[in-house]
Amino acid sequence: MSASEQANAFCREVLASGEIFMIEHDLRGPISWPLASHQHARPVWSSYRRVEFMLNGPLAGPGLVIAPHSWAEFCSDILPEIAEAGVLVGLNWSGPRARGYNLEPADVLSRVEAYATSVNLPPEEDDTERLAG
């Protein structure tokens, strides 16, 4: 699956479940990984199964745990923290090198909103509230 397909899967699954999963250190909290571009990214997955595969494979390490978060919490609390840290958000990293589609934090919500519009999800009373939780 290409990085773009992984990003679309992220959007689809987050809209369906309302939750995301991250890898954190059990004592130090959220962690970021270096990218080839000399930037860092904090990967986020749209299913437990996806993150579990990565934590048991290429991103394995001592003290690392799976941290589930609601989509609302991610949008209101975690995305601003990631932006302040100056790192990218990695959507559904996969494969033996744990790589994928990386976005600026401000673009993550826009990507999910655009996906929702592109697949013609039924409108709700307040789409912004639905997408952000």
Secondary structure, DSSP 4 states (H G I P E B T S, - for coil): --HHHHHHHHHHHHHHH-EEEEEEETTTEE--EE-TTS-EEEEEESSHHHHHHHHTTTT--TTEEEEEEEHHHIIIIIHHHHHHHT-EEEEEEETTTTEEEEE-HHHHHHHHHHHHHHTTPPP-S-HHHHHH-
